[in-house]
Structure formats: structure tokens, C-alpha cells
Amino acid sequence: MKITNIGWTHSTINGSSGCDGCELWNDLTRTCYAGQVHQTRLALSLPHLYAADFGEVRMIPGRFDQAAKWGPPTPAENADKPWFVGQPRHIFVGDMGDFLSDAVTDDFLERELLAAVTSKAGQRHVWQWLTKRPARLAQLSEKWGGLPDNVVAMTTVTNQRTADVRIPELLKVRCKTRGISAEPLLGPVDFDFGHPKWRTAESYHSYIHWVIVGGESGAGCRSMQADWARSIRDQCVASGVAFFFKQWGGVRKEAHGRILEGKTHDELPALAEESNT
């Protein structure tokens, strides 16, 4: 079982390796943590699963099924994450790459991921599907008649530009619960929860249920301004959106902690009541 110190989940799983790239991993920028670990460690130790180039995507069958069979979180796991007490296991899909990269086929996702999540064992868990490609997730949700109720559909935004592109696509996903990971937060973001500027005729609806904020960490990281984090927190409070502050980040992120204005923010989304149809 893959236990993680990521505060907003219990475990992580990757049914594929590599990524098509994004604003954090391209010809000019190589600050993506997953890309760095992939190329400096995983590709060396597991070359049959991880290509030398992070940009080469490979499918890894069987992993989602393994995760479905994991047990509920133990008291020891929740000791450092008390906000999860009484909750099922939360499983973050795709922390080491994007599970919706082009080379990961619809057939593989249906056969491996959807089947695991909807299996008797998999239904015990909450699955957090985080992607920088929410448009594809919206297409899959249409194809599948909506995502399973135990899935949180999520996208990453790093600044206003990526928010303007990705949030409208996330709102097209047919699902019950949506979340945004604003990590690494590289600029201010106006979510406009009260009057959703993101809504289009194709949007399923305009609700975002959860926002995670965190600063960049590791080699070459850029700093997050406190005003950016405070603004998002205040927007969430004003609109009743669950807010989770993950970290300030930095080269030595442990030294900076996760306290924002004297307190930690550990809210989780309640599973929404809307219908998928």
C-alpha cells in the first residue's frame, strides 16, 4: 500500500507513468516534482515501468485493482491527519504523472480505473482524480453516463490563466463532487464563486466544492505570496467552499509548515447531493 504524507489524502496510486507536459514541465521549466522524481529515481530503479524521459507515457495494468483492495485507513494513518477520522480511505490518482495523458487510452481507463472504482472493494474508498486535462475528463464522464459517486473530479490551477482554461472544463464533468488543487500557486486567482464567470452553456453546473492551496517546493521552486493564499481562503469562506491549506512550500518545505494566519485549514468536501444525470 502506498501511504503518503500529502495532507489531503491517505494514499496515492498511478496506473500509468509519465506525462504529456504542462506549465510545470516543458522545454523551459522543469519544476514538476513528479517529473524530477521520475527521471532521477524511478526511471533508474524501474526502467521497465518508467521511461528515461518523463514525456514518454506508459500504461501500468493492475495497479488500480490493487488499490481497490486496500483496507480502510488505520488509526496510525489518521494520527497525523485527524481531519480524516471517521472517513473512508481517500486515494489520490495520478500524483506521479497525468492519468489522462494522450497515450492512456479510453479502453484502459474503463477497464482498469473505472472498473476498480466501481468494484465492490473500490466502492469503499473515495477516489480523487486530479488532472490538468479536465476537458478529457468531461468527455469521459459523458461517455460513462457520469462519474461514480465516490469520485472527486479535480483539476490543477497555478494562476489565473490556467484557472480560466481549466475550470470551465471541470464544470462540464458530470459528477457529484469537484475540487481544485491550486498547487503550486504561482499567482493570484479570482474564483468568483458568487457569480461564476466560468459557467457556459455546456457546463453541467457551476459548483466547486473544495479548494486546496499550496506553495511550490523542491529545487528551483518559486515562492507563494501570502496575499494569494489569504485571498483564496477568504473566497472559500465567503462562498461555503471547503478550504485546505497544504503547505507554504520552499526548498525545505518542512521548515515553513502549513499555518496560515495562526491556524491550520483542514476542510474536506462533503459528498455533494446533486445527481449525475
C-alpha positions in Angstrom: 0.0 0.0 0.0 1.3 3.5 -0.9 1.0 5.7 2.1 1.7 9.4 1.6 2.4 12.4 3.7 0.2 14.6 1.4 -2.2 16.0 3.9 -5.4 15.9 1.9 -5.3 12.2 1.1 -4.3 8.8 2.6 -2.7 7.0 -0.3 -1.6 7.5 -3.9 -1.8 5.3 -7.0 -0.6 5.6 -10.5 -1.9 3.3 -13.3 0.5 5.0 -15.8 3.8 6.7 -15.7 4.9 9.9 -17.4 3.1 13.0 -18.6 2.4 15.0 -21.7 3.7 18.1 -20.0 2.3 21.3 -18.7 3.3 24.7 -17.4 5.5 22.9 -14.8 7.3 20.6 -17.2 8.2 21.8 -20.7 11.3 22.9 -22.6 11.8 26.0 -20.4 10.5 24.8 -17.0 11.3 21.6 -15.1 9.9 22.3 -11.6 7.4 19.5 -11.6 8.1 17.2 -8.6 6.8 14.2 -10.3 9.0 14.8 -13.4 12.1 15.3 -11.2 11.5 12.1 -9.2 10.6 10.2 -12.4 13.8 11.0 -14.2 16.3 11.0 -11.3 15.0 7.9 -9.4 12.1 5.9 -10.8 13.5 5.6 -14.3 16.7 4.3 -12.9 15.3 1.8 -10.5 12.2 0.6 -12.5 13.2 1.2 -16.2 10.5 -1.3 -17.4 7.8 0.9 -15.9 9.3 4.4 -16.1 10.9 5.7 -19.3 14.1 7.7 -19.1 12.1 10.7 -20.5 9.2 11.8 -18.3 7.4 12.8 -21.5 7.1 9.1 -22.6 3.8 7.8 -21.1 3.4 4.1 -20.3 0.3 2.3 -19.0 0.8 0.0 -16.0 -2.0 -2.5 -15.7 -3.2 -3.9 -12.4 -2.4 -1.1 -10.1 -5.9 0.4 -9.7 -7.2 -3.1 -8.8 -4.5 -3.4 -6.2 -5.6 -0.1 -4.7 -9.3 -1.0 -4.6 -8.4 -4.0 -2.4 -6.6 -1.8 0.2 -8.3 -1.7 3.6 -9.7 1.3 5.4 -7.3 3.8 7.0 -5.8 2.7 10.3 -5.7 4.9 13.4 -1.9 5.2 12.9 -2.5 6.7 9.4 -5.0 9.2 10.8 -2.9 10.2 13.8 -1.2 13.0 11.8 -4.3 13.7 9.8 -7.1 13.9 12.4 -9.5 15.5 9.9 -9.9 12.1 8.3 -11.1 10.3 11.4 -14.3 8.5 10.5 -13.7 8.9 6.8 -13.1 6.1 4.3 -9.7 5.8 2.6 -9.0 8.6 0.2 -6.9 7.6 -2.8 -5.2 10.2 -5.0 -5.0 9.0 -8.6 -2.0 10.4 -10.6 0.4 12.0 -8.2 3.4 11.0 -10.4 2.0 11.9 -13.8 -1.3 12.7 -15.5 -3.5 9.7 -15.8 -5.3 11.4 -18.7 -2.2 11.8 -20.9 -2.9 11.1 -24.6 -1.2 7.7 -24.6 -3.5 6.4 -21.8 -6.4 5.0 -23.8 -10.1 5.3 -23.0 -10.3 1.5 -23.1 -7.5 1.2 -20.5 -9.2 3.8 -18.2 -12.5 2.0 -18.5 -11.1 -1.5 -18.0 -8.6 -0.6 -15.2 -9.6 2.6 -13.4 -13.4 2.7 -13.8 -13.7 -1.0 -13.1 -11.6 -0.7 -9.9 -13.5 2.3 -8.6 -16.9 0.7 -9.1 -15.9 -2.8 -7.9 -17.3 -3.9 -4.5 -13.9 -3.3 -2.9 -13.3 0.0 -4.7 -16.7 1.5 -3.6 -15.4 1.6 0.0 -12.9 4.3 -0.9 -13.1 8.0 -2.1 -11.0 8.4 -5.3 -9.5 11.8 -6.1 -9.0 12.1 -9.8 -6.6 15.0 -10.3 -5.7 16.1 -13.9 -4.5 19.1 -15.8 -6.7 17.8 -18.7 -10.3 18.3 -17.4 -11.7 18.5 -20.9 -10.9 14.9 -21.4 -12.4 14.0 -18.0 -15.6 15.8 -19.1 -15.7 13.7 -22.3 -15.2 10.5 -20.4 -17.9 11.5 -17.9 -20.4 11.9 -20.8 -19.3 8.6 -22.3 -19.8 6.8 -18.9 -23.0 8.5 -18.0 -21.4 10.4 -15.2 -18.6 9.6 -12.8 -19.1 7.2 -9.9 -20.4 8.9 -6.7 -17.2 8.1 -4.8 -15.0 10.1 -7.2 -13.9 13.7 -6.6 -13.2 15.2 -10.1 -10.3 17.6 -9.7 -8.1 19.9 -11.8 -4.9 21.8 -11.0 -4.6 25.5 -11.5 -1.5 27.5 -10.9 -2.5 31.1 -11.8 -5.4 33.0 -13.3 -4.5 31.9 -16.8 -4.7 28.2 -16.1 -7.8 28.7 -14.0 -9.6 30.5 -16.9 -8.8 27.5 -19.1 -9.3 24.5 -16.8 -12.2 25.5 -14.5 -14.8 25.8 -17.3 -13.9 22.3 -18.4 -14.1 20.9 -14.9 -17.6 22.3 -14.6 -18.6 20.2 -17.6 -17.7 17.0 -15.8 -20.8 15.0 -14.9 -20.1 14.2 -11.3 -21.2 14.9 -7.7 -18.1 16.5 -6.3 -15.5 18.8 -7.8 -12.2 20.0 -6.4 -9.4 22.3 -7.4 -5.7 21.9 -6.4 -4.2 25.4 -6.6 -0.7 23.9 -6.1 1.8 25.1 -6.8 0.1 28.5 -6.5 2.2 30.8 -8.8 -0.1 33.8 -8.9 -3.4 35.2 -7.6 -6.6 33.5 -8.7 -10.1 35.0 -8.6 -12.6 32.1 -8.5 -15.7 34.4 -8.5 -17.7 31.7 -6.7 -20.6 34.1 -6.1 -21.2 34.9 -9.8 -19.4 32.1 -11.6 -17.8 33.6 -14.7 -16.8 30.1 -15.7 -20.2 28.8 -16.5 -21.0 28.1 -20.1 -24.0 26.5 -21.9 -22.1 23.2 -21.8 -21.4 23.4 -18.0 -23.0 20.6 -16.0 -23.4 23.1 -13.2 -21.4 25.8 -11.5 -20.4 24.2 -8.2 -16.9 23.8 -6.9 -16.8 22.0 -3.5 -13.2 22.1 -2.5 -10.0 24.1 -3.0 -6.5 23.0 -1.9 -3.7 25.6 -1.8 0.0 25.0 -1.6 3.3 26.6 -2.5 5.9 25.1 -4.8 8.6 23.0 -3.2 11.9 21.4 -4.2 14.7 22.5 -6.5 14.1 25.7 -8.4 10.8 26.4 -6.6 9.1 29.8 -6.8 7.7 31.4 -3.7 4.0 31.9 -3.0 2.8 35.2 -1.7 0.7 35.2 1.4 -1.9 37.5 -0.1 -2.6 34.9 -2.8 -3.3 32.2 -0.2 -5.4 34.5 2.0 -7.5 35.7 -0.9 -8.4 32.2 -1.9 -9.2 31.3 1.7 -11.5 34.3 2.1 -13.2 33.5 -1.2 -13.9 30.0 0.0 -15.2 31.1 3.4 -17.5 33.6 1.8 -18.9 31.0 -0.6 -19.0 28.0 1.7 -16.3 26.1 -0.2 -14.2 23.7 1.8 -10.6 25.0 2.0 -7.4 23.0 2.7 -4.1 24.8 3.1 -1.4 22.2 2.3 1.9 24.0 2.7 3.9 27.2 2.2 6.5 25.2 0.2 10.1 26.1 -0.4 13.3 24.2 -0.9 12.9 22.9 2.6 9.1 22.8 2.8 9.1 21.2 6.3 10.7 24.3 7.7 7.9 26.5 6.6 4.9 24.4 7.7 1.3 24.9 6.8 -0.1 27.5 9.3 -1.9 30.4 7.6 -2.6 33.4 9.9 -2.2 31.4 13.1 -4.2 28.2 12.2 -4.3 25.2 10.0 -7.1 24.8 7.4 -8.1 21.1 7.0 -11.5 21.1 5.5 -12.7 18.3 3.3 -15.6 18.4 0.9 -18.8 16.7 1.9 -20.0 14.3 -0.9 -22.4 16.5 -2.8 -26.1 15.7 -3.1 -26.6 16.6 -6.8 -27.5 13.9 -9.3 -25.2 12.8 -12.1 -28.0 12.9 -14.6 
